[in-house]
Amino acid sequence: MELNIPTIIQGYAQGYFLMADETGSLGWYSSRQRAIIPLDERFRYPKSLQRVLNQKRFSTAINRDFKGVVAGCANRESTWISPELQEIYWLLYQEGWAYSFETWQGNELAGGILGIVIGGAFIGESMFYRIPEGSKVALVTLVERLRSRGFLLFDVQMMNPHLARFGAGTIEEQKYQVLLRQALRRRCYFDRIPV
């Protein structure tokens, strides 16, 4: 698939996302029921995780090891993050569109979330962990960051039981498109504060 950065960003801004099939071929996908993590009082997390957060066992970072997070997300028995898609994420990162939100334990990457930022939308592509609770702490602290920066949308694309534990839910495509358009109009800064 021949892709360039403007085409990719335009695709995401229209509500599509890239995935590789079992042969590694990339394609654009969408979902009639889009999964989102709420950035308001509906967001929640397991009580047991509060203890982990209170212990401050993890520190967080942005893009400290972007390639490590992409590799961690792709390192599964069955993955939709093909080598070609990994290269695309790297290009998006170099152009300031893709980010890794990471948790660290000392000098060890504990977990992370890979996402694309457009306006006030954070489009979560994947997450992983190497140390138990690493990705969960990343998710909670990422939501805190998105809230503090005025983001409107945390799109996680497809629902799963793990995300449901954090208050994630699905909305119909038409409502998603309205929310996405509102989010795209916002001027949010994920990794820095404007001067």
N, C-alpha and C positions, 0 to 999 in steps of 0.2 A: 504494500500500500504506500503510495507516494503522498507524504504529508509534510506540510510546513507549519511553522508556529502559528501564523495568523489563522490558518484553516482549523487547526486543532482548537485554539481558543474560541473560535466562532462556533465550533461543534459543541463544546462544553457550555458556552453561553446560550445555546439553543436547547440545552437539556439532555444532550447525548453524552455518552462516555465510551472510551475505547476499551476493548477487551480482545484478547487473542483466544481463538478456539483451540480445540485439542491438537490441531495440526500446526498451531503457531501463527495462523493467519489473523491479522488484525481486522476488526470491524467496529462500526459504530453501533451502540446499543442504547435502548431507552427502556423505561419500565412504566406500565400503566399505574402501578402503585409504587410511588417513590418513597423510599425510607429516609427520614430525617431525624436528627437528634435535636430536640427542642433547646433553645437557648434562653428559656424562661423558667418559671417555677416547676414546670413539668419534668425538667431534667432531674434525674435521681441516680443514686448508685447504692450498691449493697452496703449495709452498715459495717460489715467486716472490713470494707475498704477504708472506712474512716480511720480505723486504727492504723492502717498502713500509712495513710496520709499524715496522721499525727506524728508517726515515728520519723518522718522525713528521711526515709531510707534512700530516696531517689532525688536526684536533681534533674532539672529539665534544660533543654537546649533546643535551638532551632538551627538546622542545617549544619550541625557540627560534624555529622557523618551521613550526608545525604545518600551516598552510594551504599553505605552499610544498611540503611533503612530500606532502600529499594531491594537490595539483595535479600534482606530478612523477610520482606513481604513476598518475594518471589520464591523463596525456599520452602516449597510445599510439595507434597506428593503429586497433587494436581493443581496447577496454577494457570491463571489467565494472564500473568505478567510475563510475556515472552521476552527473549533477548532484544527484539526490535522495540517493544514497548519500554523496556528499561532504558534504551538509548533515547527514546522520545522524552521520557521523564527527565533524563539528564539535560537534554536541550531546553526543556521547559524550565528547569532549575536555573540554568545559565542565563536565561532571559528574564528571570524573576517571577515566573508564574507558579512553579512547583516548589513545595517546601516539605521538609521532614521535621516533625515535632517529636522530640526524642526524650526518653528518660535514661538516666545514667546512674550506675552505682559505682562510685569511684571513677575509674577510667574504663569501665566496661559498659558498652551499650546494652541497656536492659530491655528496651522496647521502643516502639515508635509508630507514628501515624504518618502516612504519605498523603499529601493533598495538593489540590490546585486552588489557588486563590484568584478570584475575579471579582473586583468590587467588594461588596459585603457578603460574598458567598465563599464558604470553604467547602470544597468538594472532596470528601474523603475517599481516596482510592483504595487504600488497604491499611492494615495494621498488623503488627506482629510483636512477639515478645521472646526474649531469651531467658529472662529471669522472671519467675512468677510475680504477677501483679504489675509488671513493667508497662504493659500496654494499657491496663486499666487506669493506672495513675496518669499516664499520658493523656488518656481520654478526658478524665476529670479536669486536669490542669489546662488542657486545650480548650475545653468549654469555658473555663474561667477567662482565658485569654480572649477568646472570641467575644464574649460578653463585654469585657472591659474595652475592647477596641470597636464596639458598635456594629459587629457583624449581625446580619439578619438571618442567614441560612447556613446550617451545617448539614449538607447533603451527604448521606451515606449510601445512596443508590439502592441497595437491596437489603431487605430486612433479614435478620437472623435472631435466634434466641439470645445470644450474647448481648446484642445491641438493645434488645427489649428490656433487659435488666437495668439499662440506663435511661429508660423513658422514651426510647426511640419508637416511632410509629410511622405509619404510611399515610400518604395523602394522594388523592387522585391527581392524574397528570395535569388537568386543567388548573387545579389549585396550586400545584407545584409550579407551573409556568408563571402564574401571577406572582408568587413569592420570589421566584428566580428573577423576574424582571425588576421587582422592587429592590432586591439585593444587588443586582448589577448596577443600579443607579447610585448606590452608596460609594463613598470614597473612604475605604478602610485601609489601614496599614497593619499588616500582620506582623512584620518583623522589626519595624522601626517606628519611631514617632516623627512625623514631618516637622521640618524646621520652620 
